[in-house]
């Protein structure tokens, strides 16, 4: 398999050997009402580590980069809609949480969390879920955690496992999870706060402009098996931004949000962004289409940006067709 590393087909790079990635849905029920941390990705990590303590090194060690595992926050379903448990706040001038909570009713029977106490709640007997993505290198550790997670006690309640749905996808692949055939635009929905990393250099500062190459920079590096210090990697960042072009109303759909984490209000991105597919570029080089399809497939499984192992960067991808035929009005 061959990867073309430039729009004008001037350089060719070999596509790496496929790696197995797993996308798993885990459903479980708390025995009684309980209060949780403000960002419930911590709950998911705790449950998995209690199921297999050897996962603590994978989640917590600074030596494991990038993380071969990611999770969503804890969520539940309301009329088919997925609601995730995390607290939004307004930010004061000192960066501390200063006011209200929105989006989720945290009252749980006799337990009630106020707007300022930094906790959310679960209701006993209600089914919750989380989504887990990981690669083959930690498969044995994660499946061992699944074997022991039923009956785990965490946050003053016992969690009963109800079911697990496991999907496996090799990437990169000639038949990726996402196929762009006949698609006019790609809609990426931010289901938990997204923290965009700097693709050009290590930095404690995050980027907030959701160009496709920036948003998907981690996924591009994993699919191409490239580090951030290589020129070819930067080329791919720019190429993906050229192929997936942000729409003019991105600031109407992408919102800055402050989420509460360890008592601090931290800025991230929420909402969704739509990218037009630049078919005039893809038609010159069909291999670019395969690259972008694999990158988007990886994003669905492994999330985007920084903090994925803590529950950040959980996204869904929707492919859309319009009534216009690639620039020509069909009427």
C-alpha angles and dihedrals in degrees: 000000000000130000119205109217100197138043092237092050092241096137133036127202127186116250110239124245113275120264124203115247125189128211110193133182113204120194122194142159127222113227094223142005112291142174119234138192117281092258111044095203082089089061092054091050091048093051092050094046091049087051091051118006091198088074090069090079091051093049100038110028117102087209092070105079130189095022112243089210136054135178139197122231116266111281145177137203126251113182089331094312119121114231118190126206112238133118125245118203142175115247124236122211091266093055093248123128107271110172154349139021122220141185105030134060104229096189110121113183106284092358120085131178119207126221094260106038096085100232138110129201144227128208121233114247094019119119117241131178144196133198121228130193123187142150132240094268092074099028094111092050095049096047089050088054090052090054091057104033096089108098096013113155115221134150093009097304139085116241119217117203111226103176145335127214115200126194125179125201128178114220136228091036141164085227105043126180091255121056120187097196109136092359122136100184142011120221116203113195119201104220094175128021113294122218110194115212126217106257094196104054141359108269139162087220118085128217120237102188105100100213107161093245091052096044092047098036095115091049092048091053092049095048093046092037090229134143125229094251096066123099091218089059091054088049090056091049090056094042093054089049089052093050097044107047119193117236124243094250097056092121089056092057104030112068133188110237133185112219125192114242124164089345095306130109107232125185121238140146129267136169120055141288129213122210125196114225110238098220092172086067097041093049089060090055118021091187089069088062090056091049093052092045091054092046092052091046090053091050091055091052103035104025127230138273129358129336096031093144088057095053101270126125096034106159141171124211124215124187116215138193123202132207089250120088103227098302098332122104106232091207 
